Amino acid sequence: MDKSRLEEELDPPETAGGIPAASKVPAASWYALGVLTFINIFGYMDRIALSILMQPIKLDLHLSDQQLGLLSGIAFALFYAILGVPLARLADRSSRVRLISICLTLWSAMTAVSGLAQNYTQLFLARVGVGIGEAGCVPPAHSLIGDYFPRAKRALGISLFNAGAAVGVSGGMFMIGSLGETLGWRASLQIVGLMGLPLAALTFLTLRDPPRPKLEKSQQESAIESIGALLRRPAFVHLALAFSLGQIATHGFSQWAPTFLIRSFDMGMAEIGAWIGGISAGGGVLGVVVGGLLAAKLIPRDARWELWIPGFAFSICIPLFVIMVLSPFAWLVLLMKALIAFFGATASGVAIAAVQSFAEPSRRATAVSLVLFLAAILGGGAGPYLIGLASDLLEPSFGKESLRYAFLIAATMLVWATIHYFLAARSSVKDRVN
C-alpha cells in the first residue's frame, strides 16, 4: 500500500493519537496490522526453530539436556529480556516502524547464522543475537496497534497480532520439521532465517507511525520514573506476574514438546511438525480470535473481564496439563495440547492487551516490555532450563521418561498464575488509566 495513502487514512480531521474518534477502524490500520502480524509469524518461526531441531543438534554437537535448555531458554531470553526495556523506551520516543525493521533484519540474519555454528559456543552466541533482535519487535508493535485501533477494539487487534504467534509456531513446526528431516538442521535454520529479510524492507517502506501526543518538558520522565509509576499499580504488577508464571508452563512445554514426543513415543520430526503445527494453528489461532471477540463483547459491560477471561481460561488449563504430561498415549498428549493451545491463546491474547489499560500512551511500549521482560526471564529463560535440569536429575531413575516427570514442575505455575489474574482484577478499577 502507498505510504502517502496510509498517511491520509490514518490522519482524518478528527483524530486522537492518529485514530478517528469513532470506533470504525480505517483500512490503513488493518493493513498495518496485517504486516505486523506477518512479522510476528516470522518471529515465532525463528524462535521455535530450535525446539524441533534440538534432538539432531544434541546428537551432532554432543550436548546435554541442560545445555539444550540453556540454548532454547536463557541464550535467547536473557538478552531478549535485558534489552527489551531500553528498546521499548526508544520506541516510546522515536520511530517504532524503523526500530521494528532494523530488529527484524537482525534476528532473521542471526537465525541464518545459527545454521553455520560448529560448536556449542557459536550456537549460543547466535541465539543471543536472535534474542537481541526480537527484543525490539513486540513492545513497539503493541504500541503501534494501541494507536491504530480504538480502545474498544484494541484487544481484538492485539489478539489478531498474537494469532501470528500461533501461525508462526504451526508453520515453523511443519516447515522446519520437514526441512530438518530432509536437509538437516543447519540448512533449516539458514532457509527460515533468510525468509524474513524481504518483510523487513516491506515494513520500512510501507508502514508509518501514527502521531502521538507531544509531552511538554515538564511532563517528560526518565525510564526509572516511568517504570516506577507502572510498578506502583498493583493491577499491573499482578498482571505481569500472572502472564509470566503462565509462560513457565506453556512456553517451557512447547520448547520441549518435540523432544518429549521423540523420546517417549518414537515420533519423527516431520510427523511431530505436522501434528504440533496443526494443533498450534487450529487451537492457537482460534483461541486468540475467540479471546479477542469475547473481550470486545464483555469488556464494555465490565472492564474487569480483560483479567477474568485469562483467569478462567488458565483455570481450565490446569487439569488438562497434568493429563497431557502423564498420558501413556501420544493421541491423548496431542488432544490435551490442542485444548491447552486454545485456552492458553485465549488467555494470553486478552492479557497482553490488558497491559495497555494500566499505561498512558507515552508508557505503552515500556509497560509491554516490562511484562515481556519478566515473561522472558521466567517462561522463556528459566522454564526450559529448569525442565532440562530436572530431566537430567531424574534420568537415573526414569531413563528416557525423565522429561515427562520434569514437566510437572511447570504445571504448578498455572495455579499460581491463575491466582494473580484474579488479584489483578480486584485492583483494576482504581489502577486503570487508559
Secondary structure, 3 states (H helix, E strand, C coil): CCHHHHHHHHCCCCEECCEECCCCCCHHHHHHHHHHHHHHHHHHHHHHHHHHCHHHHHHHHCCCHHHHHHHHCHHHHHHHHHHHHHHHHHHHHCCHHHHHHHHHHHHHHHHHHHCCCCCHHHHHHHHHHHHHHHCCCHHHHHHHHHHHCCHHHHHHHHHHHHHHHHHHHHHHHHHHHHHHHHHCHHHHHHHHHHCCHHHHHHHHHHCCCCCCCCCCCCCCCCHHHHHHHHHCCHHHHHHHHHHHHHHHHHHHHHHHHHHHHHHHHCCCHHHHHHHHHHHHHHHHHHHHHHHHHHHHHHCCCCCCHHHHHHHHHHHHHHHHHHHHHHCCCHHHHHHHHHHHHHHHHHHHHHHHHHHHHHCCHHHHHHHHHHHHHHHHHHHHHHHHHHHHHHHHHHHHHHHHHHHHHHHHHHHHHHHHHHHHHHHHHHHHHHHCCC
